[in-house]
Amino acid sequence: MIRKVATILSAGALALAIASPVSAKPFTYTNARFGTSVTFPDEIFTSHAEEPANGDGLLWLAPDGGSLAVYGSNNALEQTPEQLADFSSEGLDVSYRKVGRDWVVLSGHDGPNIFYHRLEFGGDGVIHAFLLKYSASAKAKYDPLVSAIAESLNGP
């Protein structure tokens, strides 16, 4: 019940966050293989790359170079959230790191781009995740969207 209320609130927050600056409508993608889902403005992310053969997720692209990867993966190495945070941080300039009982949030810089990476441990050893990247010059456009997109991340 709490998750359902959080999902409803997240959808409302996303609608408010994206309605004013860009009047974009929300779109929810659900990955068929892992059940990973996330809601984001489809008027910002206007195209997506071809789905990989293993069906683990999709990469959406924005005309200004921003990208949003939504994916699931098996926790084959049985990593803890702390271990996953360490692994996911390799080679990145991480300025924000939070690790919970069943989730990880990382943010910082990947070269010239800002990134926000959220990973959640779901049932049956699945990790649900999204990775948002955008240029520092587009910070004012993307920063208001991060919370609502993050709160919409869901999976079984």
Phi, psi and omega in degrees: 000316180298318180296322179295316178296317179298321179295317179296315178296321179297317179297319178295318179296320179297317180298318178292318183295324185262345184290317185289299189290326187231358185041050178266149179263146181284146178228135177251124175257134174234124179285127184293325184287313186251348182079009178294131178225152178205148179249135182208166181282113183284352175275348174267312178264093192269347179214165176222155178289166178295141180295135178294156183302327182278355175065029184278348179166192180221156176244119176262148183235144176253150180303333181273007178098354176293155179216152178224113176260129177237125186203164172236160177206155174280138177276064186298330180272001181051046180288146171279166176304320179297316178295320179295321177298316178299312181298315183288344180272346186303129176078006182245155174266090185273121179254345179221129181216124175227135180233124178251188181299323183220030180204162179219137172232128177231142176211154180160220182237139172239091188065231182278355185260149170272141176229154173223122185233121176240133180230133180233135177277121179256195179283165176056031175071026180259141173250126178258135186209160166218151179228115179255130178229142178200159181287154179301329180291343179257012183306316182297332180281316188269326183306319179294343182270339189303309184300313182294319177296316181299317181291339180276345181302130185208161176180161181291000000 
